[in-house]
């Protein structure tokens, strides 16, 4: 499987309205050589501006903030051209919040009560282009998809082309578009088109949903 090796630390911005939380993340990352916090703020608007300006590898984003919530912040980040990884970091383990965040374009969803070493592991996964999701939420997300399965249109692997099946397998492994493109020797733009098509064929709304569905169906490698 393809992987990325960072010669320099993966860069990170934290957007969270709790100063104590931001300080804790900063202190945690200061002990790691391969992860670097380059900016932190309690203001979503300032965070969006700095994400576009600094173009970090990742944004760690709180879900519940008074000025602008995490979902709205995520929407603005994507609309303004930020293409890095966006990882929700929150106390909420509600199914609706998890599903809404991942459907909104988040690349991960981590709970604030996780162990520090687990958080570092997940951030490293995200830095390599993989999904970052707290283990306790995997079953919850799978259940959400099973509930969706009761709809008239049931996803079918037979609707996909061979290339789409290959890309779906890589999604199931948590690979980013960039890493999929590198492994399959195609452009990142081509990967995006295939992902868009396979989501439509499977009646799914995000790459994370597709990945979880593929794992459920035993399509992962």
Helices and strands as residue ranges (DSSP letters): E 10-15, H 19-29, E 35-41, H 44-54, E 58-61, H 70-79, E 85-90, H 95-103, E 108-111, H 116-127, E 132-133, H 135-148, G 157-159, H 162-172, H 177-184, H 188-202, H 207-216
